[in-house]
Amino acid sequence: MPTKVTAAKIACLDFNLQKKKMQMGVQVLVSDPRELEKIHQRESDITKERIEKILKAGANVVLTTKGIDDMSLKYFVEAGAIAVRRVRKEDLCHVAKATGATMLSTFADMEGEETFDPSFLGHADEVVEERIADDDVILVKGTKNTSAVSIILRGANDYMLDEIERSLHDALCIVKRTLESNMVVAGGGAVEAALSVYLENLATTLGSREQLAIAKFAESLLIIPKVLSVNAAKDATEHVAKLRAYHHTAQTKADKQHYSR
């Protein structure tokens, strides 16, 4: 089987390309033993006809979520096509969306006949099998509809890979939210420090018991930048003091408002 196909036409299937078998609960009574061999031959021919329809439509890459037996693989090898079995359904949906393919769960049309239209095929510039690290992967390059990208993570063990995946997912979600809203909220306890300074100034304007409650709430907000500083192995007292000083200057002096940014 080839390891590289250019000008790929991709068929996405959700059914078996194995020797056709009778469904569970179906019983066949054979009166003439000579007919038994014809039944077995017809079971093989059904799969062969399906593969011929796929190849006749112009497909040179076939992806299926189910199995492909050795006899069926022979037909793809002879046609110079790549056939991949046991593809995860989630991955197949991504490939179908990126290449413009239609994922089929059956060949049957409205009249009950089995057909495969070339419009069901997806298109890509290249499909190639490469060995990355210790695994062989199928890369679909130059997809028709979208510039989707696959990120391959490498790590010492499953625990590290899980942690890397979570961190990467968080980072991608942050980028997604930023692009959607066109706004960014400063981290590192900056918002909490600015709010603490503002509430302390507000508390001094009140002449009732509410002043104490607001002042305590303002003090509690400083816990967040303190904990972040400690987790980063920094001097929490010094960093929080500098942070409060900058925000106080930004809120009280008009020419220093850029400090808050």
N, C-alpha and C positions, 0 to 999 in steps of 0.2 A: 504494500500500500504506500502511495506517495506521502512524503512528509511536508510537502509544500504545494499549494495550489494558488495560482494567480487568477484574477478576474473571477473570484469565487461566486458561485450561485448556491445558496445555502437552503436546504430543506430542513425544517424543524418539525419533528414527528413525536407524537405521544402514544405510540403503540409498538407492538413487537414486530420485528422483521425476522422472526424465527419460523420454523416449520409449523404450519397451521395445525392446530389440534382441535378436536371436538370439545365443545363447551361441557362443563360439568352437568351431569344429569341427562345428557343426550345418549341415547342407546341406538346402535345400528345393528340390525339383524342381517347377516350375510348368508344367503342360501347357496351361493356358488363360491367356493374358496378362491377361484381364479379372479373374482372381483375384488378380493381383499388387497391385492397388489396395486390394482388401479386406484383404490381409495388412498393408499399411502402415497402413490405417485401424484395424485391430485392435491394432496395436502402440501407437497413440496412445490407444485406448480403455482399454487395460489400466491405464495411468498415471492416466487420468481417473477410472476407477472406484476406484482406490486413494485418490485425493485426496477423492473424494466420500464414501468411508467414513470418512476422518479427520474431515472437516467435519461429517458427520452425527452422529458420536459427541460433538460439541460442542467440538472443539478450535478455539481461535482463535489459538494460537501453535504453529508447527511448526518444530522444530529438527532438522536432519539433518546427518550427517557427510559426506554425498555431495552430488551436484549436484541442482539444480532448473532445468529449462529454462524458457524464456520462456513457452511455452504453458501449462506447469503454474503458473507464477506468476500468470497471468491468472485462474485459478480462485480463487486465494487472495485476490487483489485484489477480485474480485467479491463474495467472502464476507466482506470486511472483516477478514481474518486476517493476522497477521504470519508470514512464512515466511523462515527464515534457513538458508542453505546453507553447506557447507564449515566447519561447526563442528568444532573440535578434539574428538577423542573424549574426551580427559581432561576438557575443560570440560563436555561433554555429560553425563558421568558425575556430575560435581559438581551440575549442574542437576537431574538426575534424582533424586539422593539428597536434595537440599534441598526439592524440590517434591513428592516422593512419586510421581514418574512411573516407568513401566517402559520401559526402553530396548529397542526392538524391532529385530531384524535381519531379520525377515520377517513377513508377514501370515498365512502359512499356519498352520492349526491342525492338530490330530492327524488330522483327516479329510482334510487336503489342501486345504481350502477357505480362501479369504482372508477374514478377518474382523478387525475392530478394535473391541475392547470399550472402553467409556468408562472402565472401571477402570484402563486403562493410562495415563490422563492424569494429569499433575501439576497442582497448583493453586498460584497466587500471587495476591497482591492486585493487582499491576500489572506489566506488561512495557512498557518505554518505550525508545525509541531517542533517545539524547542525543549531542551532540558535545562531547567533552572534549579540550581541547588541539587537536590536528590530526586526531583519529580519531573516527569514529562508533562508538559502543558500544551494546550491548543490555543494559539493566539489568533484572534480575528482582528485584522488591521484594516484601516480605511473603511469604516462602516458607512452605510449610505445615509442614515438619518441623523446620527448624533456622534459627537466626538467623545464617546464614553471611554473611561480609563480604568484599567484594573490595577490595583495596588497589591503587590506581593510582599507579605511580611515574613521576616525570618527571625528566629529566636532560638534560645538554647533549649527551651522546653515549652510545654503547653501552657503553663501558668504565665510565663513571660509573654507568649503570643497573645493570650487573652487580655493581659494588661495593655499591651501595645495596641490591640484592636480597639479596646475601650477608649484609650487616649486619642487614637486617630479619629474615632467616631465623634468624640466630644469636639475635637478641633474642626472637623468638617461641619458639624452642626453650628458652631460659632460663626464660621465663614458664611454659611447659608443664612443665618439670622441677620448678619451684618449686611449682606447684599440685599436682603428683602426689605429691611427697614431703613437702610442708609444712615444708621446711627450706631454709635458705640458707647457703652457705659464703661467708664474707667474701673479697673479692678484694683487689687492690692489694698482694699480698705479705703480708697480715696473718697468714695461717695459717703461712707459712714463717718470719716473724719470731717468732711465738709459739713455734713448735717449736724454733727456734734458741736462744732464751733458755732453754727448758726443758732442752734437751740440754746446754747449757753448764753449767747448775746440776747436772745429773746427772753430768757428767764429773768435777766436783770431788769427788764422793763416792766415786770409784773410785781405787784405789791401784795400778793396773797400767797396762800399755801401752794398754789399751783406752781410757784417758782421752784419749790423743792422737787416736785415730781418731774418737771421738765428738765431740771439740772441733773437728776439721777438718771433719767432716760438718756440724756446726752452723754453722760459718763459711760453708760452700759454699751453704747455704740462703739466705743473705743476698744472693746474686747476683740472685735474682728481683726483690725490691723495688728493688734498685739499678738494674737495667736498666729497670724500669717508670718509675722516677723520671727517669732520663736521657732516655727516650723522650718523657716529658711536659715536657722542657726545665726540669726542677727541679733543685735542689741535692741530689744523691743522698746525699752524706755527712750533711747536716743532717736530711733526712727519715728516713733509715734510723736515725740515732741517736735521734730522737724516737720513732720506732715501737718500737724496742727498749726505750727507757725506759718507755713506757706498758705494754708487755707484762710487763716485769720487775716493775713496781709491782703490776700486776694479779695476778701469780702469787705474790708474796711478802706482800702485805697483804690481809687478808680484807675490809676495808672498801672496797677499791679494785677489787674483782673486776669491777665494771661497766665498767672501762676496756677489758676484752677484748672487749666487745660493740660 
